[in-house]
Amino acid sequence: MPDKRNALVNTTLLGLLILATIISLATGTVQVSLLDTLRALAGNADPMTDFVINELRLSRVIAGLLSGAALAMAGCLMQTLARNRLATPGIIGIDNAATAFAVASVVGVGLSLAPSAMALAGAAAATAIAFGLAGANGTRGYRFIVAGIGIGAIAGAVTQVMLSRVAIDAANAAYPWTVGSLNARSGQSVLVLGMGLTAGYLVLMSLSRALNTLQFTDAVAIALGTRLKATRIIGLGLAVMLTGLAVSVCGPVGLIALLAPELARALYRPGKVPLTAAALTGASFMLIADLLGRTLFAPLEIPVGIITAIVGSPYLLWILLKPSPRSLT
Amino acid sequence: MLNALSPTSVVASRAFFPPLLAAGFLLLLVVLASLLYGAGPVSARDAMAALMANGTEEAWFVVTELRLPRTIIALVTGLALGLAGALLQSMTRNPLAEPGLLGVSAGSGFAVALAILLGATTATLTTLVAQLGALAGCALVIAATRVQGLGNDPVRLVLAGATLTGLLLALTSMLMLMDQRAADEIRFWITGSVAGKPLSILWATLPSITLALVLIAIAARPLAAMALGEKAAVGLGHHPGRIRFLITFTVALLVGSATALAGPLIFVGLVVPFIARAFSGPDIRKTLWLCVPVGPAVVLGADVVSRLIAAPAEMPLGVITALIGAPVLLAIVRAGRMPSL
């Protein structure tokens, strides 16, 4: 019975996620009781409740679920591949680059591709630069991360350049992306994200054994029969895809990709890459952060990116300031 | 202070004056460009004529009332940020210790946003608040370098600073969401830009910048001694604790003033000392002297670019400095060996 603990963890997390989903659906300007929410989901509620739940809130909650899960999985994958706990897409600038490209497509600079495709291109470009510039120390240690901060800064500046060059309407339409919010989603991007997430998850499950061996040194992984190069390329490609598609829905909500895998790893049995648990945790985090943003100062809405930054940054600082961080350098 | 350079550095000083003169000349060129070129309809030729005192009234107005104050503010900002970066880097022995990257500027900006939300109105008060915020940020950074392991890991310190900056920016945006009226004013203070700032802010910051320059003149020699190690500095009759306090205070004055003038400009404090050190070598006193022309030239040059790149619109100055600065950060981090300070 090797995976009893992990299965228990996954089940618990799934339960929490379902709870978070239902609470998210029920809470808002119009408060719906949990029972009525379930009834509306089952399709037998009064028209008013049905409209609020299924028309207004469901699409937002689904977007949050999918993007949170995708970001967390990408983060977990990237941490494993770079063997660096801090190497999540948000921290090394991939989110920002994807945002810059998505904004480019919205404000109509350059090719008028769909935001999803452009965000993918941005994520891929930033990843290539980050790993290409990894330099003498490779992807371990802090230098890789700080180089990523540089990339993120450039991408952020480019976003600003584009926003300042276009008409104010186009700039306002693109603004939510630059802070991270579930308001800007388009139905099409969510659909593409859903398909990408499903496909990515299936591929990753088939790769899970190879990914587990990546936690050892290269020599050990090869001895265990892992095809290192292929695993790395596929893994990195999937991380890029998940990040890009998620950013095209919710913007750079980067810290979820750090926080969710951290929690999942703490709960999981050591030695396994907690992809499923990370995805479930990430989805819950996204929903809870969005719920907080919607309700804390209602009717004012705080973008979800600001909530995750305020909650997540102190944790990241704590990791950095602790005298001896584990599993780094 | 140049005369105070020790005799042993005479040989090295031969290679020191040409870059200083070249930087000074470059600065003059940039000032001229700043007066001549703008996003508006006044052409360089008109502006030149106005400078020669035989131009149109419109050109005269644009040059003296719009471009001149802006130029002066950019110059002072560049001076303050360049010196602050050089001081902080020398004291922490960390080539990446930049006030913007470490969260000092963001702390200053957040303090300003908070003060405006609570009803602060005058430029003097806002400047003071910006300086207090910078002081708190500096104190945090210094405390962080004392945390075991962080002080001798330059890159990790920067990462912590970037995280702190992200947190402060998020909090600032939240404050701005709270109050629409205050948000417009906060945006005026915290957008990295020198456009349209009244000279009254300059008058409000001038005393603290003067004080900072005096403190630098006092602290430069002990700081150079501290580069040899704290024990050597003690042996030479200096008090490291006092010097550290003095420098922290000076950096806070400079960064607070710069933030009040131009908003949180990230990367300037990294780029300017980086360029200066390339010519001056490790001696902090020479580096500081070189920062005097280089800092203003970099900020003003970036401002000129920001006017022209999106004309007739303008681009925030902070965007240009980020585009210049981030590659420098990449270059420093990527180098196999950190430049030692």
Interface residues (C-beta under 8 A of the other chain):
Chain A: L86 L133 G135 A136 G141 Y142 R143 I145 V146 A147 I149 G150 I151 A153 I154 G156 A157 V158 Q160 V161 S164 R165 V179 F297 L300 I302 P303 G305 I306 A309 I310 S313 P314 L316 L317 L320 L321 P323 S324
Chain B: L96 L101 A144 V147 Q148 G149 L150 D153 V155 R156 V158 L159 A160 A162 T163 L164 G166 L167 L169 A170 L171 S173 M174 L177 M178 I266 F267 I309 A310 A313 E314 M315 P316 G318 V319 I320 A322 L323 G325 A326 P327 L329 L330 V333 R334 A335 G336
